[in-house]
Amino acid sequence: MDFSFIQDFFSKFQTENVMEALENMQIGDLIHEPWFLITMATLAILCLLFKLRLLFSTIVGITGFSFLLSYTMERGTELEGLSNPTLLAFIGGGAFLVGLVIYFLFIRGD
């Protein structure tokens, strides 16, 4: 039996190939893709239903932070005056996400 297909499959997971694939992917565009957001929301709801708090916190934290970062970078972070509404949204959203993750990981006990 020839098992060269297994070696070919695992050769795709070499560090150079993975880094090249990540560079070619435009991960920042994923956050604006409706199917990606629907998938993440579905996974988060399933995690809540099955009481997988660590996975739920990871999904919500990474997806939320990616959205906040994308939102902030699109609108810019220049400080024209004393405040910038985009940075305030980033800080407020980040504080909310951190609070949500802390709540689900450490405070809430089912």
C-alpha positions in Angstrom: 0.0 0.0 0.0 1.2 3.4 -0.9 0.9 5.9 1.9 2.5 8.9 0.2 -0.8 10.8 0.3 -0.5 11.0 4.1 3.0 12.5 3.8 1.7 14.9 1.2 -1.2 15.9 3.5 1.0 16.6 6.4 3.6 18.5 4.4 1.0 21.2 4.0 1.3 21.9 7.7 5.0 22.8 7.7 5.7 26.2 9.2 6.7 27.8 5.9 3.5 26.6 4.2 1.3 27.7 7.1 2.9 31.2 7.3 2.5 31.6 3.5 -1.2 30.6 3.7 -1.8 33.0 6.5 -0.2 35.8 4.6 -2.3 35.1 1.5 -5.5 35.0 3.6 -6.9 38.4 4.4 -8.1 37.6 7.9 -9.3 41.2 8.4 -11.9 40.8 5.7 -13.4 37.8 7.5 -15.0 40.0 10.2 -17.1 41.6 7.5 -18.2 38.3 6.0 -21.8 37.4 7.0 -21.3 33.7 6.9 -18.3 33.9 9.2 -20.3 36.0 11.7 -23.2 33.6 11.5 -20.9 30.6 12.1 -19.2 32.3 15.1 -22.6 33.3 16.6 -23.9 29.7 16.2 -20.8 28.3 17.8 -21.1 30.7 20.7 -24.8 29.8 21.3 -24.0 26.1 21.1 -21.2 26.6 23.7 -23.6 28.4 26.0 -26.2 25.6 25.6 -23.6 22.9 26.4 -22.0 25.0 29.1 -18.6 25.2 27.5 -17.7 28.5 29.1 -14.0 28.5 28.2 -14.7 27.9 24.5 -17.5 30.5 24.6 -15.2 33.1 26.2 -12.5 32.4 23.6 -14.9 32.7 20.6 -16.5 35.9 21.9 -13.3 37.4 23.0 -11.4 36.8 19.8 -14.3 37.7 17.4 -15.2 40.8 19.4 -11.6 42.0 19.6 -11.2 41.4 15.9 -14.3 43.4 15.2 -13.1 46.2 17.5 -9.7 46.3 15.9 -11.2 46.3 12.4 -13.6 49.1 13.3 -10.9 51.2 14.9 -8.5 50.8 12.0 -11.1 51.7 9.4 -12.0 55.0 11.1 -8.6 56.0 12.2 -7.0 56.8 15.5 -5.9 60.4 15.0 -6.4 62.8 18.0 -7.6 66.0 16.5 -8.9 67.4 19.7 -9.1 66.2 23.2 -10.9 63.0 22.4 -11.6 60.6 19.5 -15.0 58.8 19.4 -13.4 55.8 17.7 -10.8 55.3 20.4 -13.5 55.7 23.0 -15.6 53.0 21.3 -12.5 50.8 21.2 -11.8 51.3 24.9 -15.5 50.9 25.9 -15.9 47.8 23.7 -12.7 46.3 25.0 -13.7 46.9 28.6 -17.0 45.2 27.9 -15.4 42.2 26.3 -12.9 41.8 29.1 -15.7 42.1 31.6 -17.8 39.5 29.7 -14.9 37.1 29.6 -14.1 37.5 33.3 -17.8 37.0 34.1 -18.1 33.8 32.2 -14.7 32.3 33.3 -14.6 33.2 36.9 -17.8 34.6 38.3 -20.6 32.6 36.7 -20.9 29.1 38.2 -23.5 26.7 36.8 
